[in-house]
Amino acid sequence: MSEAQTTATTQEAPAHEGAEPTAFGLNPPAWIALAMIVVIGIMLWKKVHHAIARALDDKIALIREQLAEAEALRKEAEALKVEYEKKAKSADKDRDALIERAKHEADEIVARAKMDAEALIERRTRMAEDKIAAEERTAVEQLRAAAADAAAKAAAKLIAERHDASTDAKLVDQAINEIASR
């Protein structure tokens, strides 16, 4: 015999069970959907989408203008870059030419200085030789003068010793006769 067991279960009702609030038969999500439809309808009626499109078109046009301006500035910058590269190359050439000219001028100055130094040495050598020659002449003249003075003194002494007044008179007469015969 089997006995049937019966279990009883009770279901507990929610503490706050009630119907959702409705207004005119619409629940809150339906009211939100209706409000969105009304807002979208007003936006279409007032042509807000055209204003938004115009604003976006204006913004696109502004961006295109800025892009065109940026492109023009980029081209101008590239042209300036090319120009400055040419100027830099020209400056390099000018610098090389200037260095070459300076080297050439320095070589000329060195050559001129060598010639001037050689001319100066030659002039100084000539001046020294001239001074030596002048000193030699002066020394020779002084020696001659001293020799002539010594000879005159020696001759006067010899004449004074060897000649007397009568011999002097004969020599004077002879000198006068020689002068008269000329």
Residue pairs with C-beta under 8 A, 6 or more apart in sequence:
20 27
20 28
21 27
21 28
23 31
26 34
43 49
163 171
